[in-house]
Amino acid sequence: MTTIASIEELAAAAADGAVVVDVREPGEYVGGHVPGAVLMPMGQLPSRVGELDQRRPVYVICASGNRSRAMSDYLARSGFDARSVDGGTSAWAGSGRPVVSGLKPAG
């Protein structure tokens, strides 16, 4: 069962340096993402899971929440404390929080 995180929970966790994984495609990510989010497209996540620290919660975000739920389920089955961000990047931006564009994540 996927743990769902609200935008408020993500904002608080991100302020504390939480791991945020954006599972959208590169073109979507470049258009705007949560500051500090690491791009790991859905199709690449299984082969890149070794880049993540299993000792820390992982916040998974996509555009609206569908892909992040699927990838959070995958990570949870792999032993991670994975949380799908409810509403995704759309809800983050809609809440008035900052969005970064470009390929390099800003910390």
N, C-alpha and C positions, 0 to 999 in steps of 0.2 A: 504494500500500500504506500503510495507516494505521500510524503509530507508536503503540504502546500504552505508556502510562505507568502505573506502579504507584502505589498510594496513598502509598507512601514518597517516590517521586519527586515527586508532586504536592505533598506536605507541604513538602519541601525547596524546591521551586520557588516555592510560594506564600509561604514565609517570605522569599524574595528578591524578592517583588513581582511574580511572574509573572502573566500575563493568564490568568484562569480564566473560561471562558464556560459558563454553565449553559443547556443547550438544552431543558430541560423546560418545561412549561406554567406560567403564573403561579401557579396554585393549588398545584402541587407545590413550586415555589420558595419560596412563602410558608411552607409547612409545615416547611421546613428546608433550608438550603443551606450550602455551604462558605463560610467567611468571605471576603469580598472578591469572590466570584463575581458576574459580571455576567449578568443575565437577558437572553438572546436566544433566545426559543423557536425550535424547529426551523423552523417555517414562516416566521419573520421573518429568520432568519440571512442568506439570500442578499441581501435588500434592505438589511441593516445591516452587511455585510462591510466597508464603508468606514470604520466606526468602529474597526476593529482595526488595529494596527500590524504591517505585514508584516515588519518587522525583528526582531520578538520572537516567541519560541515562544508558541503559544496552546494551553492545556490545555482540552479540551472535555469537559464532564461532563454526565451525565443521571442517571437513576435507577439503572440497572444496567450500562450500557455499549453498548446497541444503537444508540440515537439518536446518541450521541456518536461512535460509529465512522462512521456515515453522514455526519455533519456534518464530522468530521475529514477524511474522504475528499474532501468538497466543498472544504474550505478548502485542502487540499494541492493539489488541481487548480487552485486559484486562486492558488497561489504562496506559501502560508503553511507554516511549520513547525508543523503541527497535530498534537497528541497526544491520543488518546482515553484517558480515565482508566478503567482496568480496574476493573470492579465498581461504578463510579459513586458517587453520593452514599450509597447503601446501604452500600458497603464503607467509605467514609470514616467514616460514623457508627459502623459496626460496629467500627472500629479504635479507637474511644474518642476520636477527634478532635472538636473543637468544631463544632457546627452552629448556624447563626444562623437565626432565623425572622423573618418579616416581609418587606416589599417592598424596603426599602432595604438594599443590601449594606453590611456592616460591613467596614472595612479592616483 
